[in-house]
Structures are given as structure tokens and as C-alpha cells.
Amino acid sequence: MNRAQVNSDTPQSSQRIALQYFQMWNTGDSSIADEILSPDWTDHAHPEVTGPRGVRQAVERTRAVQPDLRFQMDTVLGDGDTVAVVGSVGRGARDEPTPRLVWLMHLQEGRLAEMWTYRDTSA
């Protein structure tokens, strides 16, 4: 479920693009990867997954073994070339979500270029 609200009416705002990234993971439909990800996409938490093709393959592999994996996006902050998404990850309604996560995303030329993941370790 996505409870985060986008704070811009612009169809391809930075916030909307960030949410589309997580929707790919939630739905398993990665057909939008080439549109929203830079050819040089890097997820610093998973440096082995690069570019749109790597993300499409990762989504497919992950959904095959964890079809109930869900990213919960609670807050989206930022505009322009930097967006922060606050949320958690869980596996279906029965699973307790992970501690709070913050994904910091950098955009270049209207596409996601890099992402860093920070986990709340105070719990």
C-alpha cells in the first residue's frame, strides 16, 4: 500500500518518479524502468544491480521468490534533483514491517541516477 502523497501536480515530478520506482517493486511491473532510471543507475545498497536492465532483472528475481514483498512509502520529501522517501518494507499483511527506512534518491536529467538506503538502528 502506498500512503505517501506527492506534493506536486507536475506529471513527472521528482517525487512521482521516486514513487514509481517503488511501485515497480510492489507490482512486479518494471516496464517503466527505462523511462525513470538513468542508464547509469546505481543503488549503493545493492551495487551489483546497475542500470534499468539490472533493475528489471532484480525485480523479476525478487518477486519470484518473495511475491508478497511490499515497500510502504509514508513520506516523500524534496524536489528537483534530490528526493527522500521514508517508509518500510514488509511481506504481506501478517508480517511486521522493518524498522523505518529512508531512501535518498538523486535524479539527473529527470531520471533516477543514484539511491542510498538508511535504516533506523535505534530500535
CORNORLIN-V365531 format. One record per residue. N is the residue number from 1. RES is the residue in three letters. SS is DSSP state (@ for helix, = for strand, . for the rest). Layout:
n->(N/N)
res->(RES/RES)
ss->(SS/SS)
This chain:
n->(1/2/3/4/5/6/7/8/9/10/11/12/13/14/15/16/17/18/19/20/21/22/23/24/25/26/27/28/29/30/31/32/33/34/35/36/37/38/39/40/41/42/43/44/45/46/47/48/49/50/51/52/53/54/55/56/57/58/59/60/61/62/63/64/65/66/67/68/69/70/71/72/73/74/75/76/77/78/79/80/81/82/83/84/85/86/87/88/89/90/91/92/93/94/95/96/97/98/99/100/101/102/103/104/105/106/107/108/109/110/111/112/113/114/115/116/117/118/119/120/121/122/123)
res->(MET/ASN/ARG/ALA/GLN/VAL/ASN/SER/ASP/THR/PRO/GLN/SER/SER/GLN/ARG/ILE/ALA/LEU/GLN/TYR/PHE/GLN/MET/TRP/ASN/THR/GLY/ASP/SER/SER/ILE/ALA/ASP/GLU/ILE/LEU/SER/PRO/ASP/TRP/THR/ASP/HIS/ALA/HIS/PRO/GLU/VAL/THR/GLY/PRO/ARG/GLY/VAL/ARG/GLN/ALA/VAL/GLU/ARG/THR/ARG/ALA/VAL/GLN/PRO/ASP/LEU/ARG/PHE/GLN/MET/ASP/THR/VAL/LEU/GLY/ASP/GLY/ASP/THR/VAL/ALA/VAL/VAL/GLY/SER/VAL/GLY/ARG/GLY/ALA/ARG/ASP/GLU/PRO/THR/PRO/ARG/LEU/VAL/TRP/LEU/MET/HIS/LEU/GLN/GLU/GLY/ARG/LEU/ALA/GLU/MET/TRP/THR/TYR/ARG/ASP/THR/SER/ALA)
ss->(./=/./././././././././././@/@/@/@/@/@/@/@/@/@/@/@/@/@/./././././@/@/@/@/=/=/=/=/=/=/=/././././././=/@/@/@/@/@/@/@/@/@/@/@/@/@/@/@/./././=/=/=/=/=/=/=/=/=/=/=/././=/=/=/=/=/=/=/=/=/=/./././././././././=/=/=/=/=/=/=/=/././=/=/=/=/=/=/=/=/=/./././.)
